[in-house]
Amino acid sequence: MKNVLILGDSYSTFRGYIPEGYKTYYPKFDVHSVTDTWWNKLSSRLDLNVVENNSWSGSTVSYTGREGDCSSSSSFIYRFDCLAERGFLTENAVDTVLIFGATNDSWIDVPLGELKYGDISHGELFSILPAISALFARVRAALPKGKIVCVINTELKPEIAEAFIEVSHRYGALPVTLRSIDKESGHPTALGMSEIAEQIAEAIDGEN
């Protein structure tokens, strides 16, 4: 059984299943139970142990949040750094990280910046492309032999989707480009959750 950490935004939240103080989105629409979520369906299908669902509704990968600077609050990078620094990954024997984000970076028009590797300044992390690279570098450094799965949402800016694919290949991650997800108000319905789980499972099964 794989010990999985989820890094996500609203798509991955469910009340009572994310850290205290994090903003939640689900339950919503016809997603009434945690068993309706994509990650619960995936963990059941592939026999995964979700040690933490570190998801925050409205969060960005970059340091540019919906309400300004989120470099020390909700950003994916900051949240992962906090987990790594306090030894969470080692204590919980995390061997797989599922990253599903940048939807909000795309929606709120976070500056793109330039995709680069190494020597990324604090200021550059307020742009999404260098932030994606920095996040994957940190996850890979913390889990040199771990599995990284990058879920790429539909309707992202093409530059963001392309960056996820390039960075995934560089850091040995599995990119999963979603297609035709049923949504309401930009978020997956129960059907959409099932479609997400199915597509991720197919990609993981295909790699094994």
C-alpha positions as CSV (number, residue, x, y, z in Angstrom):
1,M,0.0,0.0,0.0
2,K,1.4,3.4,-1.0
3,N,1.4,6.3,1.5
4,V,0.1,9.3,-0.4
5,L,0.2,13.0,0.2
6,I,-2.2,15.1,-1.8
7,L,-1.3,18.8,-2.6
8,G,-4.4,20.4,-3.9
9,D,-6.9,23.2,-4.1
10,S,-10.8,23.3,-4.0
11,Y,-11.0,20.3,-6.3
12,S,-9.5,18.1,-3.6
13,T,-11.1,19.5,-0.5
14,F,-13.9,18.0,1.6
15,R,-15.0,19.2,4.9
16,G,-13.4,17.3,7.8
17,Y,-10.7,15.8,5.6
18,I,-8.3,18.6,5.2
19,P,-6.1,20.3,7.9
20,E,-7.9,22.6,10.4
21,G,-8.0,26.2,9.3
22,Y,-7.8,25.4,5.5
23,K,-10.6,26.7,3.3
24,T,-12.9,24.0,2.0
25,Y,-15.2,23.9,-1.1
26,Y,-16.9,20.5,-0.9
27,P,-19.5,19.1,-0.2
28,K,-21.1,20.9,-3.1
29,F,-23.5,20.2,-6.0
30,D,-24.1,16.4,-6.0
31,V,-20.8,15.7,-4.3
32,H,-22.4,14.8,-0.9
33,S,-20.1,12.3,0.6
34,V,-16.3,12.0,0.8
35,T,-16.8,8.8,-1.2
36,D,-17.8,11.0,-4.1
37,T,-14.4,12.7,-4.3
38,W,-11.9,11.9,-6.9
39,W,-9.1,11.1,-4.4
40,N,-11.3,8.8,-2.3
41,K,-12.4,6.9,-5.4
42,L,-8.8,6.7,-6.5
43,S,-7.4,5.5,-3.2
44,S,-10.1,2.8,-3.0
45,R,-9.4,1.6,-6.6
46,L,-5.6,1.5,-6.2
47,D,-5.4,0.6,-2.5
48,L,-3.7,3.9,-1.5
49,N,-3.3,5.2,2.0
50,V,-3.9,9.0,2.0
51,V,-1.8,10.1,5.0
52,E,-2.8,13.8,4.4
53,N,-5.0,15.7,2.0
54,N,-3.2,19.0,2.1
55,S,-5.7,20.9,0.0
56,W,-6.9,24.5,0.4
57,S,-9.8,25.9,-1.6
58,G,-8.8,28.9,-3.8
59,S,-5.1,28.3,-3.3
60,T,-2.4,28.9,-5.9
61,V,0.9,27.1,-6.6
62,S,2.6,30.5,-6.8
63,Y,3.0,33.1,-4.1
64,T,0.4,35.3,-5.8
65,G,-2.9,34.5,-4.1
66,R,-6.5,35.7,-4.7
67,E,-6.0,38.2,-1.8
68,G,-2.4,39.0,-2.5
69,D,0.8,37.6,-1.1
70,C,0.3,34.0,0.1
71,S,4.0,33.1,0.4
72,S,3.6,32.2,4.0
73,S,0.0,30.9,4.1
74,S,-1.9,29.0,1.4
75,S,0.6,28.6,-1.5
76,F,1.4,25.0,-2.6
77,I,5.1,25.8,-2.2
78,Y,4.8,27.1,1.4
79,R,2.5,24.3,2.5
80,F,4.9,21.6,1.1
81,D,7.9,23.3,2.7
82,C,6.1,23.3,6.1
83,L,5.4,19.5,5.8
84,A,9.0,18.8,4.8
85,E,10.6,20.9,7.4
86,R,8.7,19.4,10.3
87,G,9.6,15.9,9.2
88,F,6.0,14.9,8.2
89,L,7.1,13.0,5.0
90,T,9.6,10.9,6.9
91,E,7.4,10.3,9.9
92,N,4.6,9.1,7.7
93,A,6.7,7.2,5.2
94,V,5.2,9.2,2.3
95,D,6.3,7.6,-1.0
96,T,3.8,9.2,-3.4
97,V,2.7,12.8,-3.9
98,L,-0.3,13.8,-6.0
99,I,-0.1,17.4,-7.1
100,F,-3.3,18.9,-8.5
101,G,-3.2,22.6,-8.8
102,A,-2.6,25.9,-10.7
103,T,-6.3,26.2,-11.6
104,N,-6.5,29.3,-9.5
105,D,-3.2,30.6,-10.9
106,S,-4.7,30.3,-14.3
107,W,-8.1,31.8,-13.3
108,I,-6.7,34.9,-11.6
109,D,-4.1,35.6,-14.2
110,V,-1.0,35.2,-12.1
111,P,2.0,36.4,-14.1
112,L,3.5,33.6,-16.2
113,G,7.2,34.4,-15.7
114,E,9.7,32.1,-17.3
115,L,10.2,28.4,-16.7
116,K,13.7,27.9,-15.3
117,Y,15.6,25.4,-13.2
118,G,17.8,26.4,-10.3
119,D,18.6,29.9,-9.0
120,I,14.9,30.9,-8.7
121,S,14.5,34.0,-6.5
122,H,11.8,34.6,-3.9
123,G,10.3,37.3,-6.2
124,E,10.1,34.9,-9.1
125,L,7.9,32.6,-7.1
126,F,5.1,35.2,-7.5
127,S,4.9,34.0,-11.2
128,I,3.4,30.6,-12.0
129,L,6.0,29.0,-14.3
130,P,9.0,29.3,-12.0
131,A,6.8,28.4,-9.1
132,I,5.8,25.1,-10.8
133,S,9.5,24.3,-11.3
134,A,10.4,25.2,-7.8
135,L,7.6,23.1,-6.3
136,F,8.6,20.0,-8.2
137,A,12.3,20.5,-7.4
138,R,11.4,20.6,-3.7
139,V,9.2,17.6,-3.8
140,R,11.8,15.6,-5.7
141,A,14.6,16.7,-3.3
142,A,12.5,15.6,-0.3
143,L,11.5,12.3,-2.0
144,P,14.3,11.3,-4.3
145,K,12.9,7.9,-4.8
146,G,9.2,8.8,-4.4
147,K,6.5,8.8,-7.0
148,I,5.1,12.2,-8.1
149,V,1.9,12.3,-10.0
150,C,1.0,15.7,-11.6
151,V,-2.7,16.1,-12.5
152,I,-3.2,18.7,-15.1
153,N,-6.6,20.2,-15.2
154,T,-8.7,21.0,-18.3
155,E,-9.0,24.6,-19.4
156,L,-5.6,25.8,-17.9
157,K,-3.7,28.4,-19.8
158,P,-1.7,26.4,-22.4
159,E,1.6,27.8,-21.1
160,I,0.8,26.4,-17.6
161,A,-0.3,23.0,-18.9
162,E,2.9,22.8,-21.1
163,A,5.0,23.7,-18.1
164,F,3.6,21.0,-16.0
165,I,4.4,18.4,-18.7
166,E,8.0,19.7,-19.2
167,V,8.7,19.9,-15.4
168,S,7.2,16.5,-14.9
169,H,9.5,14.9,-17.4
170,R,12.5,16.7,-15.9
171,Y,11.8,15.5,-12.4
172,G,10.6,12.1,-13.2
173,A,6.9,12.7,-12.4
174,L,3.9,11.2,-14.2
175,P,1.8,13.9,-15.9
176,V,-1.9,13.2,-16.2
177,T,-3.6,15.5,-18.6
178,L,-7.3,15.5,-17.9
179,R,-9.9,15.5,-20.6
180,S,-13.7,16.2,-20.8
181,I,-14.4,16.5,-17.1
182,D,-18.1,17.2,-16.2
183,K,-18.1,20.5,-14.2
184,E,-20.4,23.1,-12.7
185,S,-19.2,26.6,-11.9
186,G,-15.8,25.4,-13.0
187,H,-15.7,22.5,-10.5
188,P,-16.2,18.8,-10.9
189,T,-19.6,17.3,-10.2
190,A,-19.9,13.8,-8.9
191,L,-19.6,12.5,-12.5
192,G,-16.6,14.8,-13.0
193,M,-15.0,13.4,-9.8
194,S,-15.4,9.8,-11.2
195,E,-13.9,10.9,-14.5
196,I,-10.9,12.4,-12.8
197,A,-10.3,9.3,-10.7
198,E,-10.7,7.0,-13.7
199,Q,-8.2,9.0,-15.8
200,I,-5.6,9.2,-13.1
201,A,-6.0,5.4,-12.4
202,E,-5.6,4.6,-16.1
203,A,-2.4,6.7,-16.3
204,I,-0.9,5.0,-13.2
205,D,-1.9,1.6,-14.3
206,G,-0.4,2.3,-17.7
207,E,2.9,3.2,-16.2
208,N,3.1,0.1,-14.0
